[in-house]
Amino acid sequence: MWLIINEGFLSIVKHRDKENTYIVRARKESHITDNFSEDKLYVLPKADYPYRVDATTEELTDFLTKYVVERLDYSNFKGSLKTQEFKTFCLSLWRYIYDFYAKDRP
């Protein structure tokens, strides 16, 4: 699953080898460390998402729940983005998705 939050872009997948565990991955270190314990961070330099943390089902559920309940305090996602670089990325993605689904609009 791809998850875009105002602090970053995360890729979350089920861990192949660890039961009840997910790998939360990012291409930028702060996208992990802003949301998970830096102590759990590991790096695979040649991976497409080099910055990673293993999160149990409970930890991932806690992160997602707390994000929505405690940190999602904006009424406009694009307006909540902090850096121009990340805002440009999100606006490019938004435009691509908008265009992709244009034929489905009423």
Secondary structure, DSSP 8 states (H G I E B T S, - for coil): -EEEETTEEEEEEE-SSSTTEEEEEESSHHHHHTTS-GGG-EE-TTSSS-EEEEEEHHHHHHHHHHIIIII---S-HHHH---HHHHHHHHHHHHHHHHHTGGG--
